[in-house]
Structure formats: structure tokens, C-alpha cells
Amino acid sequence: VQLQASGGGLVQAGDSLRLSCLAPTLPPGRTFSRSNVAWFRQAPGKEREFVAGIGWIGGRTDYAESVKGRFTASRDNAKNMVELQMNNLRPEDTAVYYCAADTTGLSQIRREVVGFDTWGQGTQVTVSS
């Protein structure tokens, strides 16, 4: 495991959570400051899906339609950290959330699981109604 995700928990609908993703180690020759980082989530019985991404060029962001206006991704390259602020959570947001890094230096933020070479272990987010 080369990324460390944290911040999940059990909350009620309408509450907020902030997830953090730290990158203490990366593949040789790769740097966090030149990596796109994304959050994915996987609910029981469902495929892993893209949630949000933040690029290394200008901090551009990309969000799944289902979380636009509620989730905000940010990054602090000095700390090798990306955060996901999740507001107005809904029961359908319940899932294991993973952070992933594309360390290849690609400018485009990809949405496919295969587009990311470094993953964290996941953190559980449960939203009760």
C-alpha cells in the first residue's frame, strides 16, 4: 500500500465528512506534485466508480455528476496530501472510498480504474437515513 486514506465514518444524511489521502511513498522516480489523484468508491455488490479527481496541473478538478456541488477535492503538495470534503451526504454515498494516484505525469484526469497505478487501502463511509 503506497497511499493512506482516512477520515471515513458513520454519519447521518445531511452531515459532512472530510477524507484525507497521504502519499508517503510512490514508485521510484515519481513525484506527488506531478500526479493526478482521484477518489473512487465501491458499494457492496457494485463496481468501483470514479467520484472526484484533482490534477497536478493547476489543481483542476473533475467530479462525477452524482457528487457535483456537494464534494470538493483539494491538494497540498507540500504535505503530499489530497482531501475530499463531502457535504450533504446521502445514504447512496455509502461505500468504501479509495484514493488513487496516476503518477505518470499525464495532464488529463482519467476516470477509469486502470488509469491509476497507485492505490490506498480504502476507508468506509456509511450514511444513515
N, C-alpha and C positions, 0 to 999 in steps of 0.2 A: 504494500500500500504506500503510495507516494503522496497522496493528498489526504488531508484530515478534515472531515466535515463534522460540524457540531451545531448545536442550537435547537434541535428538534424538541418536541414535547407534546403534551396533551393540552389542548385549548378548546374553548367554546367557539361556536360560529360567531364571526364578527371580531374576534380577537386578532392580535398580531404576534408574529414571531420573527426573529432575525437569525438566519443561518449564516455560519461562517465556514470558510474553506481556506485552510492553510496549506501551503506547499513547501514543506521543509526540505524535500529533496525532489529533484527532477532528473530525467535521463541525462547522461553525460552530454555536455555541450549545449544544453537547452537552458533558457532563462525564463523566469516567470514573466518578466516585463515584456517579452515578445511572444507571449502565449495568449490565445483566446481561451476564456474559461466559461463553461456553461453549467447550468443546473439541469438535471434530469430528475424525473420521478417515476416510481413504479408502484402501482397499487396491486394488491393481490389478484392474480389471475389476468393481469393486463401486461401489455408490453411497456418497456421503458420509453418514456416520452420526453421530448425537449420541453423545458419550462422557460428558461431565460439564458441569455448569453451576453458576455461583455468582451469586447475586442481589445486587443493590445494597442491598436491604432486609434488614438483619440478617445478611447473609452466608449466607443459606440456600443449601443445595446440593441438587443433583439428579444422579443417576448412572444410566447405563444398567445394566441388570441384569448384563451381562457383566463389568462392572468394579467392581461394589459390593464393598466390603471390601478392595479392592486399590488403588484410586486415590483420591486426596484432593485436592480443589481448595481453594485458599486465595487471598486477595487482600490487597493492601496499597495502599489508595487514595492514601496519601501518595506512593507511588512510581509510581502508575498501572500497577500490575503485578498479574497473576494467575499463579499457579503451579499445576501439576498434578504431584503426587507419584505416581509409578507404581511400585508394588511387586509382587513376584512376577509379573513379566512372563511372558507366554506367547507362543509363536510366532504365535498367532492375533491378537495385538495389533500385529503388523507392519502398518504403514500410514504414510501421510503425515498428520501431525497438524496441524490448523489451529485457531487461536483466532479467535473471532468475538465481536463486541460488539453488543448491542441497546441503542442509545443513546437510545431513545425514552422511557425512564423507566417502561416497563411493569413492574408488580410481578411478574408471572408469568414464570418462566424457561421460555422456549419450547424445543422440541426440533427444530423444523423449520429447515432451512437458510434458508428465506425469511424467518424471523423475525429475522434478524441483518443489520444494514446495513453493518457494518464488519468487514473480514477481514484476516488476516495472510497471509503467503506460504507457510506450511507448513514443517514440519520432519520429516525422515524418522526413523522409529523402526523398527529391524529387530531382531527377537528370534530368535536361532537356537536350535534344539533340542539 
